[in-house]
Amino acid sequence: MNESIGDFRDLTRGGARVSLVFYSGGFPVRWSQCSATAEYFAEYFADVHARRCADDVARNEFIGTLGYIVNELVENAVKFSMGETVEVTVCLEGEELVALVSNQILATTVDGLVEKFRGLVSGDPQEMLVARVEANAVNPDAGVSGLGFLTMMADYGATLGWNFGAVQNNPQNVLLKTMARLQMRNQ
């Protein structure tokens, strides 16, 4: 299996890159670790990006944007992971900042996720975000909402992509890679 949806591209070899792997077998991953991970990446890349930030306000906006996106990706991976690891990579590729999170999911969930992800990239993110917020207000127990992904696209201008791949020696699981790309701009 190797299927991609949205703006998923293999990472290039150039630019600044930092990766972190959670090995959940050694300790339970907690929500606070997800936000701490996001804060680390945001602070690290704010320093890399510093020459583009005009002032502290721009730097703080950059940190908030990257922190939100990485936190959402990591929380989703931790929440739905069925494997032993969750891998987080953030890198610069030319004028883009790329966040990539990889984790294993149950193979039985792939069809539903493919449909959901295709829907997320098929319409106007702002319109879909408003519709999802309204639907959640009417029925808060509806289940999976996708608000985090829609917020990344509508409010932060991220493009998203997903890749589903085989897991060697474990046909019950599929490797899900979730990618968010942000255009770097001088602020």
C-alpha positions in Angstrom: 0.0 0.0 0.0 1.2 3.5 -0.9 -1.4 6.1 -1.3 -1.0 9.9 -0.9 -3.7 12.5 -0.5 -3.4 16.3 -0.7 0.0 18.0 -0.7 2.2 15.2 0.4 5.8 15.1 -1.0 8.9 13.3 0.1 11.2 15.5 2.2 14.3 16.9 0.4 17.7 16.6 2.0 18.5 20.3 2.2 17.8 22.9 4.9 17.6 22.8 8.7 15.9 19.7 10.0 15.1 18.4 13.5 13.5 15.0 14.3 12.2 13.5 17.5 10.9 10.0 18.0 8.6 8.9 20.9 9.1 5.3 21.8 5.9 4.7 23.7 6.9 1.3 24.9 9.4 2.8 27.4 7.0 5.3 29.0 3.4 6.6 28.4 3.2 9.6 26.2 1.2 12.4 28.0 -0.6 15.3 26.5 1.8 17.7 28.2 4.6 16.1 26.2 2.8 16.9 23.0 2.7 20.6 23.8 6.3 20.6 25.1 7.4 19.0 21.8 5.5 21.6 19.8 7.0 24.4 21.8 10.5 23.1 21.3 10.1 22.9 17.5 8.5 26.4 17.4 11.3 28.0 19.5 14.0 26.2 17.6 12.7 27.2 14.2 11.9 30.8 15.4 15.6 31.2 15.9 16.4 29.7 12.5 13.7 32.0 11.0 14.8 35.0 13.1 16.4 36.9 10.2 13.0 37.0 8.5 11.1 38.3 11.6 11.0 42.1 11.7 10.3 42.3 15.4 9.2 40.4 18.5 5.6 40.5 17.5 6.4 38.7 14.2 8.6 36.2 16.0 5.8 35.4 18.5 3.3 35.0 15.7 5.6 32.6 14.0 6.0 30.6 17.3 2.3 30.5 17.8 1.6 29.3 14.3 4.2 26.6 14.2 3.5 25.6 17.8 -0.2 25.2 17.0 0.4 23.1 13.9 3.0 20.8 15.4 0.9 20.3 18.6 -2.2 19.3 16.5 -0.2 16.9 14.4 1.5 15.3 17.4 -1.7 15.0 19.5 -3.5 13.3 16.6 -0.6 10.9 16.1 -0.3 10.0 19.9 -4.1 9.7 20.3 -4.5 7.3 17.3 -1.2 5.5 17.3 -1.2 1.7 17.3 2.6 1.3 16.9 5.6 1.6 19.1 6.8 5.0 17.8 5.6 8.4 16.8 8.2 10.4 14.8 8.1 14.2 14.4 10.2 16.0 11.9 10.2 19.7 11.2 12.4 21.1 8.4 13.0 24.0 6.0 12.6 23.3 2.3 13.4 26.4 0.4 10.7 28.9 1.3 8.5 26.3 3.1 8.5 25.1 6.6 7.4 21.4 6.7 6.1 19.5 9.7 5.8 15.7 9.2 4.5 13.3 11.8 4.5 9.5 11.3 2.6 6.9 13.3 1.0 3.5 12.8 -2.8 3.1 12.7 -5.1 0.1 12.4 -5.5 -1.0 8.8 -9.2 -1.2 9.3 -9.4 2.6 9.8 -7.8 3.5 6.5 -10.9 3.7 4.2 -12.6 6.1 6.6 -9.5 8.3 6.9 -9.0 8.4 3.1 -12.5 9.6 2.7 -12.2 12.2 5.4 -8.8 13.5 4.2 -10.0 13.7 0.6 -13.0 15.8 1.8 -10.7 18.1 3.8 -8.7 19.0 0.7 -11.6 19.2 -1.8 -13.3 22.4 -0.6 -12.7 25.8 0.7 -11.1 25.5 4.1 -12.8 28.6 5.5 -16.3 27.5 4.5 -15.7 24.0 5.8 -14.4 25.3 9.1 -17.5 27.4 9.6 -19.7 24.5 8.7 -17.9 22.2 11.0 -18.1 24.6 13.9 -21.8 25.0 13.3 -22.3 21.3 13.1 -20.4 20.7 16.3 -22.5 23.3 18.0 -25.7 21.5 17.0 -24.3 18.0 17.9 -21.2 18.2 20.1 -21.1 14.4 20.4 -20.9 13.8 16.7 -17.4 12.3 16.9 -14.4 13.1 14.8 -14.5 16.7 13.6 -11.3 17.6 11.8 -11.3 21.1 13.4 -7.6 21.1 13.9 -6.8 20.3 10.3 -9.4 22.9 9.0 -7.9 25.5 11.4 -4.4 24.8 10.1 -5.6 25.4 6.5 -8.1 28.3 7.1 -6.4 30.3 9.8 -2.7 29.5 9.2 -2.6 28.9 5.4 -1.1 25.4 5.7 -1.4 22.9 3.0 -1.9 19.4 4.2 -1.0 15.9 2.9 -1.2 12.4 4.0 0.5 9.2 3.0 -0.5 5.6 3.8 2.1 2.9 3.6 2.7 -0.7 4.5 4.2 -1.7 7.8 6.7 -4.5 7.5 6.0 -7.5 9.7 2.6 -6.1 10.8 -0.2 -6.3 8.2 -2.8 -5.2 10.8 -1.2 -1.7 10.9 -0.6 1.0 8.3 2.0 3.7 8.5 0.3 7.1 8.3 2.4 10.2 7.6 0.7 13.5 8.0 2.4 16.6 6.5 1.7 20.3 6.9 3.5 22.9 4.7 3.7 26.6 5.5 5.0 29.3 3.2 7.8 31.2 4.9 7.4 34.9 4.5 9.3 37.9 5.7 7.4 39.4 8.6 
